[in-house]
Amino acid sequence: EPALAVKSLFQGAVDFIPKPSGVISYGIEEIKEEIIARVKTAASVNVQKMKLIPPGESYVKSPKKFKPRQAVIIGASTGGPRAVAAVLSSFPPGISAAVIVVLHMGPEFIPPFVDMLKWKCQLDISIAKHDKIIRSGRVFVSPGGCNISIVQDKAVRRFSIQKNLRYSVPSIDLTMRSAAKIYGEHVVGVLLTGMGSDGASGLKAIKDAGGTTIAEDESTCVIFGMPKAAIGLGCVDEVLPLPQIAGAVLRMI
């Protein structure tokens, strides 16, 4: 049941593995390596970090030190659902930029995840769709099972959704690179907890285009892999614990 799986992530589960279809013994054999890898990952997690995430810090809107940003791209993987919710729940209604979330999660789990976000946040949140126009003040979540990029037709920016086997699905790198190309210096890239390195080169593309980049600090990451990879590339402007990230983004836009 997808809704129960998503609920378990908000209640402290590290991850889940969808049950294979068909004959159970054959299906289990097909995903044996994935099961082993995820169990090892779960065993390495500091469970103290899975406890209730504190609310974001309050902030005072100060004179802008940055050029106004038109888009915020947030990428996350293991531990990401709760981290994304913690950031978005600290954003006010009518945020002045478009927010695009790319989360490593299967397509069947995205609708209940979005429903949970709507319950926790005061924002206009929807699932990104092909050719959907990107508007400020709204949050768009990658549908899962495919990759999303941002394209521009004259002054209109839209989503392009495709199956692209050259990248992981969904690819944080791909979305961030397209955002860097379209928005240039007017984009903020945020990389949260996750295993591996997806998002690191995407964050670098944003930095190289003149945008601003944030990575979650190890102290609050469930898995520090993705932020660590980005920091290793030297492309991160600010490394912040999770409760400080929303305030930093709001000051930038």
N, C-alpha and C positions, 0 to 999 in steps of 0.2 A: 504494500500500500504506500504510494509515493508521499501522501500527506503525513503519514506516521513516521516515515523515514526522515523527512524534513524536520518534523517536530522533535525527533530524537537529537538532531544536530543542535537545535536551540537549547536542548536540555542537558547538553554536555557530551554527547557522543562525538568521537573524533571523526569518524567516517562511516560509510556503509557500502555494501556491495550488492547490487541487484541480483536476485536469484535467477539463474539461467533458466531458459525455457526448455521444453522437451524433456527427454529422459534425464533425470537428475544426475545420475552417475556420469553420463557423457558430458553434460553441461559443466559439472564441477571440474572435470578434467581439463576442459578448455580454458577455464579461468583460474586454474590452480596457482599459477605464478602470480597473478594479480592478487589473489587472496593472501598468499604468503607475504608479498610486498606490503600490502596494507596492514596486515597484522604486525609486521616488524615496525612500520611507521607508527602505529598506535602505541606499541610498546615503548617507543622512544620519546613519547610526548610527556611533558611535565604536566601532570593532571591539575596542578594548582592553577595553571593558565586556562583551564577549561571551566573554572568556576565563574560565577556571575560577573559579567563584564561591567565595570563601573560606567556611569553616564559620562558623556563628553564634558569637558571643561567649559565653563561659561567664557564668553569672550566679549570684548568691546570693539566695535567697528572703528578702526583707526584710519587716518588718512592713507590712501592706497600707496604702497611702495611698489606695486606691480601694475603693469598695464592690465586692464580688465580682461579676464579670461572668459571665453564663450562656452567652453566645454570642460568637463571633468571626466577622465577615464579611470575607472577603478577596476583593478584586476586582483583576483584571489583564487586560492585553491583549498587545500586541506585546512580546516578551521575557518574557512572564508564566510560561510553563511552568517554566523554570529558576528564576525568582524564587520562585514558589510552592513548588517543591521545596526550595529553600534555607531557606525559613521553616519548612515543615512538618518537615523532617528535624532541626530543632533542638528540636522539641517532644517531651517525654517521653511514654511510653505512659500512657494513662489521664489525659490532660489534663482539667482540671476544668471545661471548657466544651465546648459543641458548636462545631465549626468548619465554616463553610460557605464553599466556594470557588466564585466565579463567574468563569469564564475565557472570553474571546472565542475560541471554537474550535468547529468543526463537530461535529455529533453522532457522526460516524463515527470521530473522533479521540479522543473522551473515554475510551472503554474502554482503549486502549493507554496513554493518559496516566495513568489511574488505576493500571494495572498497573505502570507505571514508578514512581509514587509509593509503591506498596506495597513495591517492591523497595528504595527508598531510605529509607523511613521506618518507624518502629516504632509505627505507628498503625493503628487500625481505620478503613479508608477505603473508601467505597462511593459509587456514583452516586445522587444524589437521585432519588426517585420520587414520583409523586403519592400523597398520603395517608400517606407514610412518616413515622413518628413521629421527631421530632428528640430525640436523647438526648445528654447530656454525655459527653465522652470519645471521641466519634466525629467523623470528618471526612466531610463530604458534598460531592460535587462536582456542580455543575450539569451536566445531561445534554447541553446544547448543542441548538441548533435550537428552543429554546423558552425561556420565562421561568419563573423560580421565585420564589414568594413564600412567606411564612411566615404561617400562620393558626393560631388557637387555638380549641379547643373545650373549654370549662371549663379544666381544668389541663393538657390535652394539646396540645402544639404539633406541627404537621404541616406538610409541604410541600404547596403547591398549584402545580401545573404547568399552564401554559396557553400557547396561541399568542396573542400580543398584538402586533398590527402597529403599535401606537402607539409602541412602544419598539424599540430595537435588540435583537437576539436573540443570546445572552441579555443582558438588561439588568442591569448592576450596580446602577444607580440604583433600579430596581424592587425588587430583593431587599433592598437596604439600607433603603429606605423602609419596607418591610413589617417588617423587623427592628426598626427604630426604634419602630414602632407597637406591636409585641408585647412587646419586651424593655425599651423605655425606657432608663433609665440603666444597665441591666445588659448592655449590648452594647458591643463594641469593633469599630470599623470600620477596615479596613486597605486602603489603595489603593496598588497597586504600579505598576510600569512599564506604559505603554500610550499609544497614540495617541488623540487626541481628548479628550473631556471626560466620558465615561461614568463614573459613580461620584462625581463632584464633588457633585452635588446630593444624592445618596444619603448621602454622608459628612456633608453639612450637616444632613440630617434626623436622623442619629444624634446629632450634636453638639447640635442644638436639643432633642432628647429627653433630654439629660443624659448620653448615652453618651460614650465616649472615642474619639478619632480619631487615626490615624497615616497619614502619607504617606511614600512612599519619596523619599529625597533625590536630587537630580539627579546627584550624583556616581556613583551606581550604576545609575541608570535607563538602560535601552536607549533608551527614548523617554520623555521627561519630560512629555508632554502631559497625561495624566490627573491625576497628582499636582499638576502646576502649576496646573491648573484649580481643584482643590480648595483649594490654598493661596491662590489668588486670591479665593476666596469667604470667606476668613478663618475657616474651620471646622476647621482642623487643629490638634490639640493638640501633636503631636510630628512633626517632619520628621527622619527617620533614614536613614542608609545601610542597605542591605539586611542586612548581618551583625548589626545591632543590633536589628532589628525583632522577632525571635522572643523575645529576652530581655525586651524592653519589654512585649510581650503577656503573657508569663508572669508578670511582676510585677503586671500589672493584674487577672489572674484568680485 
